[in-house]
Amino acid sequence: MVPMIFATLSSCSDYLDLEPKDNLIQQEFWNNKEQVSSAVAGCYASMNQSGFTDRVLKWGELRAEMMVSGSGGLENIMRNYMIPSDGLTNWSNFYATINYCNLVLEFADGAQEQDKTFSIEELNTFKAEAITIRSLAYLILVKNFKEVPLVLTATSTNQIDFYPAKNTEEEILTQIINDLTLAVEDLNLGYAQSAAHDKGRITKGAALAILADAYLWNEQYTECIDAAQELIDLGRYSLVNGEEWFNSIFFEGNSDEGIFELQFSDISATLRNSFQVSNLNYVAYQGINELYREFPDDIRAHLGTYDRENFAVFKYAGVDETGEYRGSDEYYNNFIFYRYADVLLMQAEAYILSADKKNLDMAYQLINDVHMRAVSAPLGVSRDESSLLNALLLERQKEFAFEGKRWYDLLRFARRDNFANQELILSLVDFKAGADDYEQILSYYSDPDSYFLPIYQNEINLNDNLVQNPFYEN
Amino acid sequence: MKTKKIINWLGGLCMFMLILNSCNDPLDGTTFFTTDGETTDMTISEVLEANPDKFSMYVEILQKTEFYTALRSYGSYTCLAPTNTAIKAFLEERFNVSTVAELTSEEQIEFLKILVKFHTLPTSRTTSSFIEGRLADTTYTGDYLTTSYLLGGGIANVQINKEVGLDQYDIRTNNGTIHALTGVLNPFIDPVTVVMEKAGKHTIFIEALKQTGYYDMFSQYFSETGSKNNFTILAESDAVYAEAGINSFQDLADYISPGDVNYTDELNELNRFMAYHATESFLYSADFPENSFISTILPKNAIKSFKTDKELRINETETGVDDTWTSLISEDSNFPAKNGVYHTVDKLLTIFIPKAKHVIFDFGTGLPEVQAGKIGFNSWFDSTEFESLRVFPATRIRILRQSRNAAYDAGTVLNLGSVTWIEFDTPVLPKGKYELRVCGNQGNNGRPIFQTYWDGQPIGSQWDMRSNPSELGIGWPDEDSLELRERGYVRGRADIFDNSGNSAYDLANWARFIVIDDLLMPEQQSHVLRFETIRSGGIPIDYIEFVPVD
């Protein structure tokens, strides 16, 4: 049986290289509930790799200002100078995950027919998990590449198109939204086992959080409000107390606030390799003291988010307020994709921008909930649209520092109304330029097309139907 | 530390997947140019030839000038290849012909040879090395090319020499990199004066150069000794003068040297003013030092260059309040010529008298040879490899870098065996009175005793490197307490640590020896500092410090 599993699941990290599989073997594998369960577990395991989580972190932070790397090879992305041969643009880990999900979706039905103990409800839950993971992968891809091929069938036979072209951003987001809307119906609220299961596996809450995010990215604000509200109404999540912010969310993990946190059976290699204090690959930018200065008692500041002595990212590397750090074998962190504060602030953003459900008071309340929790003082901002948007962006920057969100926040704000707020991104250059390279870095950031990554050159070489993203045609 | 259990429902499967999910693609990192093949199998010449739609005319030029074979040879070149469209336009404008074949005269062929040399670099440079400024290497004509991002839009809109754009870039071949150009670069022929004059934005400045006689000096390609001249000119544009109310040469002359029309006299204020606007070195803005002085043509005067995280400040007053400084106007700066480069300053660049300044000269990254990458750390080099310092007799020298040393600048010291003397040129120092301190690894019987010479004159106390102030025991008084000073020392720098975490401040062998505490420098200039050996021994010198005294 073991060789059989090898044969059926063996796959190159590059989905385009997948060897055609024979249907017969697939069907011999997919014949009971346990095998489907293992395959779904494989979907999670495929995310549980540094090729995946490294990119989630780097793509989400390095083009923005807050996370700075001293190690070689990352100067380019930190200046928004990306070239198609840069391996950092290789999306194969994401398509590998997508393919595992597609395999489940394609073969689970057959397994259910053969296994009398496998109920249709259980089948639908497994499939909804796979659909939601696939949606998350596509949402990450669409935020970074804007247009990618939408592959919805498994590369398990030689009957399918190995040379897919790109789909539009609209097509991809529509698919994500439709998929998630259906998946929410079939997903469990939790798994009645442990917090690690409820946070580490896809639940109804996780799907709703991803859905709200997709709506927000697609500027469907009313729908975003509703999705976030549905999640809030589940009553399963709450903000942890201010004094528990660091310990509960980041040190212990699986807090009341966690919605979807990737769990690691071993240490979290991405976080250890990035933030380990004895070998700092990334530090906070110099401006971070300024960022938290307005409220010196902000629980997210010194020895919460970062360490003002050495600029280490304390959020991941720290142990407690004494300033103790994790040892290199102690990085049992989760990798947090969504937490409750994020959903509240997503809903706040939508309340500010929605045409038919605009509610600035609600938005203020939501931002204030997150703000109050951290600084124990109410948010002092007037309740007009632009003041609230500024306050929201700032609160997100402080709350989700180094959680792989900052670049998307800036990009989402900047690109509204045809890049009316491009200045938000151009002003990053002030943090990045030295005396001699201001013009150079400004130039790298000047074209909005460059805010999306190039498709990895190898993919272009192998697939004639794949067209390089516009900024990178050469 | 809390541990997390293996998520049991994962089973063993994820282990398999981890193993199975790691195929490597042998084609990673390669780029393609033609649709039929991989360019890294081909040489520059072959790639050009394989794309006649774009490069047939440049190939023809290469063949005609006999450089075709050179670009097929083993090596690592950068080939800047103008496209057919670019060459066609160039030929029509310059020679009024439409094909390369029509160029047959010896002069024309000679010109094409210069053209190809000007479009070729001896090192492969991809666009990732393009900065706002000059490329690191010179072309085969010996000129620096500039790259500029002022148009915005990233690499695709980069301009070479601020005149020609990229049609396609980073085409890799097995002997270098090709960039396709949308135009033909004009080889530098004119001196910097003529280039400025043709650009037409500095008419008052040019007139002043002519009236003072510097125009001719800055138009020379070669010095009297036959070496290539390089001038960097910092000029006010007419617009900058206008802001200061100067609208003609006469306005400028009246402002700078009222009543004295003898402009060619070196003591004339306008003459001095103009001489202060140029240096005898090739400095793009990126080459300006981080925090140091640049000697000008005006003897004993220098421009102070200081780079903050954000900007270049020239001649910052450092008064503490309302500091003023001059900077460069980006779009009017970094224009190269055959014998130099010119920049435009954003306000009047008047002769600057800096305050005495604390200067540390470190024998590590402070040496130009180390900065240029010519001298690496920890290897022995022949002393003749160093231009910035001289020893007698010739011996070998290394820049020793050891983390166990609490030495300035990443643990670097200048290390050599015993010599009769060692001397070097100090950085340009503002005039004033200084205390001269030296630091090296002291307190070892194998070390020498030095007498210091300043511009040929013996000065100060003898530096006996065999001893150090350890006799005072632990618990030295303050950094420069009288007690310690009477012994001839101040404590080491508190910001330097060895790899055990000990600060040089607390280490006797890294204390600073005071050579002299009232060294007077009446002029701003560079000096020659020599250590003559009285008793020989192995030399580890860390840094030399000039501390202003009131």
Contacts between the chains, C-beta under 8 A, distances in Angstrom:
chain1	res1	chain2	res2	distance
A	5	B	13	7.1
A	5	B	16	6.1
A	6	B	16	6.5
A	6	B	20	6.8
A	9	B	13	7.8
A	9	B	16	6.7
A	9	B	17	6.4
A	9	B	20	6.5
A	10	B	20	4.7
A	11	B	20	6.5
A	11	B	21	6.5
A	12	B	21	7.9
A	12	B	23	3.8
A	12	B	25	7.7
A	13	B	21	5.4
A	13	B	22	6.2
A	13	B	23	5.8
A	14	B	23	7.0
A	14	B	25	6.0
A	17	B	23	6.8
A	17	B	25	6.9
A	37	B	9	6.7
A	38	B	11	5.5
A	38	B	13	4.8
A	39	B	13	7.8
A	41	B	9	5.9
A	41	B	10	4.6
A	41	B	11	6.2
A	41	B	13	5.8
A	41	B	14	6.6
A	42	B	13	5.3
A	42	B	14	6.6
A	42	B	17	5.5
A	44	B	10	7.1
A	44	B	14	7.7
A	45	B	10	6.3
A	45	B	13	6.7
A	45	B	14	3.2
A	45	B	17	5.1
A	45	B	18	7.2
A	46	B	17	6.2
A	46	B	21	6.9
A	48	B	14	6.7
A	49	B	18	6.8
A	49	B	21	7.1
A	76	B	128	6.9
A	81	B	128	7.2
A	81	B	154	7.1
A	81	B	155	7.4
A	83	B	127	7.8
A	83	B	128	7.1
A	83	B	170	7.2
A	84	B	31	7.3
A	85	B	29	5.2
A	85	B	30	7.4
A	85	B	31	5.7
A	87	B	28	6.7
A	87	B	29	7.1
A	96	B	21	6.1
A	196	B	4	6.9
A	196	B	5	7.4
A	196	B	7	6.5
A	197	B	7	7.5
A	197	B	9	7.8
A	200	B	7	6.3
A	252	B	2	6.6
A	253	B	4	7.6
A	263	B	4	6.6
A	263	B	7	5.6
A	264	B	4	7.0
A	265	B	4	7.7
A	265	B	6	4.2
A	265	B	7	6.1
A	265	B	10	6.7
A	265	B	14	7.3
A	319	B	1	7.6
A	326	B	1	7.0
A	327	B	1	7.4
A	330	B	1	4.3
A	332	B	1	7.0
A	332	B	2	6.6
A	332	B	3	6.0
A	332	B	4	4.9
A	430	B	310	7.4
A	433	B	310	6.9
A	434	B	307	7.3
A	434	B	309	6.0
A	434	B	310	7.4
A	435	B	307	3.6
A	435	B	308	6.3
A	435	B	309	7.2
A	435	B	310	6.5
A	435	B	311	5.6
A	435	B	312	5.0
A	436	B	131	7.2
A	436	B	132	6.5
A	436	B	133	6.6
A	436	B	285	6.4
A	436	B	286	4.2
A	436	B	307	7.2
A	436	B	312	7.5
A	437	B	131	6.5
A	437	B	132	6.0
A	437	B	286	7.9
A	438	B	132	7.7
A	438	B	310	7.4
A	438	B	311	7.9
A	438	B	330	7.9
A	439	B	132	4.7
A	439	B	148	7.3
A	439	B	149	4.9
A	439	B	150	5.5
A	439	B	330	5.7
A	440	B	130	7.9
A	440	B	131	6.0
A	440	B	132	4.5
A	440	B	149	4.5
A	442	B	149	7.3
A	442	B	152	6.9
A	443	B	149	3.5
A	443	B	150	7.6
A	443	B	151	7.3
A	443	B	152	4.9
A	443	B	153	6.4
A	443	B	154	5.6
A	443	B	157	7.1
A	443	B	158	7.8
A	444	B	149	7.7
A	444	B	154	5.1
A	446	B	152	3.7
A	446	B	153	5.6
A	446	B	154	7.0
A	447	B	152	7.1
A	447	B	153	4.8
A	447	B	154	5.9
A	450	B	154	5.6
A	457	B	29	7.8
A	457	B	30	7.2
A	457	B	31	5.5
A	457	B	32	7.6
A	458	B	25	5.9
A	458	B	27	5.6
A	458	B	28	5.8
A	458	B	29	7.8
A	458	B	30	7.5
A	460	B	32	7.9
A	461	B	27	6.4
A	461	B	30	7.4
A	461	B	32	5.4
A	462	B	27	7.8
A	471	B	154	7.0
A	471	B	156	7.4
A	474	B	156	7.3
A	474	B	168	5.4
A	474	B	169	5.8
A	474	B	170	6.9
